[in-house]
Each structure stands twice: as C-alpha cells, then as structure tokens.
C-alpha cells in the first residue's frame, strides 16, 4: 500500500466517524464571518437543514468536523482537490 493509499484510508476512517461519510463533499467557509475578508477555512458541507450555507457561509456548531483554518490562499484549492478525489471515486 502506498503512502497516499494509507493516508486516504486513515482520513476516510476519521471522516466516517466525524461526518458519517468516508468521502464527504467539502466547502470553503469562514471560522468567523465578518472578521475575515475571504473564506479562511475548509469543512465538510453542513447537512443541517436549518443551516443555509449559501446565505451564511460560516462554520457553526451544527457543521461536521473537521473545520480546518487554512487561510484564504489555500481554501479554494484544497476544496477543489478533496472534491475531485471524492468525485473520482477513489476508495479508501
């Protein structure tokens, strides 16, 4: 097993425990909306029906972990990579 395969497997196990999905869809978000000019974090898409992320992109307590502050320079790039991996159907 390659290092990438091992990392995917371990991440999938963690994500399954924390989100209920081993390959959740990801989004850019704010750890504190209004404090940052640009989205500064990434997180799995929130599945709470009362959280309309299109209206308020902040990460709240209803959002699944992990919420990772990566800075605005990396947020969109990392979300694109994670979602591309998910859509490719890579198995953990």
C-alpha positions as CSV (number, residue, x, y, z in Angstrom):
1,X,0.0,0.0,0.0
2,X,1.4,3.4,-1.0
3,X,1.7,6.3,1.5
4,X,-1.2,8.0,-0.4
5,X,-3.4,4.9,-0.1
6,X,-2.6,4.7,3.6
7,X,-3.3,8.4,4.2
8,X,-6.6,8.1,2.3
9,X,-7.7,5.1,4.4
10,X,-6.9,6.8,7.7
11,X,-8.6,10.0,6.6
12,X,-11.7,8.0,5.5
13,X,-11.9,6.3,8.8
14,X,-11.7,9.6,10.7
15,X,-14.3,11.3,8.3
16,X,-16.6,8.3,8.7
17,X,-16.5,8.8,12.5
18,X,-16.9,12.6,12.4
19,X,-19.3,13.1,9.5
20,X,-20.9,9.8,8.9
21,X,-19.4,9.7,5.4
22,X,-16.0,8.5,4.4
23,X,-15.8,10.9,1.5
24,X,-17.9,14.0,2.3
25,X,-18.3,16.9,0.0
26,X,-16.2,19.9,1.1
27,X,-16.7,23.6,1.0
28,X,-14.8,26.8,1.8
29,X,-16.0,28.5,4.9
30,X,-15.3,31.2,7.5
31,X,-14.2,30.5,11.0
32,X,-15.6,33.9,11.9
33,X,-17.7,35.6,9.2
34,X,-17.2,39.3,9.1
35,X,-13.8,39.1,10.7
36,X,-12.1,37.7,7.6
37,X,-12.4,39.4,4.2
38,X,-12.2,36.0,2.5
39,X,-13.1,32.4,3.4
40,X,-10.2,31.2,5.5
41,X,-11.1,27.5,6.2
42,X,-12.4,24.3,4.7
43,X,-15.0,21.9,6.1
44,X,-17.4,19.2,5.0
45,X,-20.7,20.5,3.7
46,X,-23.1,21.0,6.6
47,X,-26.1,18.7,6.3
48,X,-28.2,20.6,8.9
49,X,-31.4,21.7,7.1
50,X,-31.5,24.9,9.2
51,X,-28.0,26.0,8.1
52,X,-28.3,27.6,4.7
53,X,-24.6,27.9,3.8
54,X,-25.5,29.8,0.7
55,X,-26.9,32.6,2.9
56,X,-24.3,32.3,5.7
57,X,-21.1,30.5,4.9
58,X,-19.8,30.5,8.5
59,X,-18.9,27.2,10.2
60,X,-21.3,26.7,13.1
61,X,-21.7,24.1,15.8
62,X,-24.1,22.2,13.5
63,X,-21.3,21.7,10.9
64,X,-19.4,18.5,10.9
65,X,-15.7,18.4,11.8
66,X,-13.1,18.9,10.8
67,X,-13.2,22.7,10.2
68,X,-9.7,23.5,9.2
69,X,-8.3,27.0,9.1
70,X,-6.0,27.0,6.1
71,X,-6.1,30.7,5.1
72,X,-7.7,32.2,2.1
73,X,-4.8,31.4,-0.2
74,X,-5.3,27.6,0.1
75,X,-9.0,27.2,0.9
76,X,-10.4,27.0,-2.7
77,X,-7.5,24.9,-3.9
78,X,-7.9,22.3,-1.1
79,X,-11.6,22.1,-1.5
80,X,-11.1,21.5,-5.3
81,X,-8.6,18.7,-4.6
82,X,-10.7,17.0,-2.0
83,X,-13.9,17.1,-4.1
84,X,-12.0,15.9,-7.2
85,X,-10.8,12.9,-5.2
86,X,-14.3,12.3,-3.9
87,X,-15.8,12.6,-7.4
88,X,-13.2,10.3,-8.9
89,X,-14.5,7.6,-6.6
90,X,-11.1,6.9,-5.0
91,X,-11.6,4.1,-2.5
92,X,-10.0,4.5,0.9
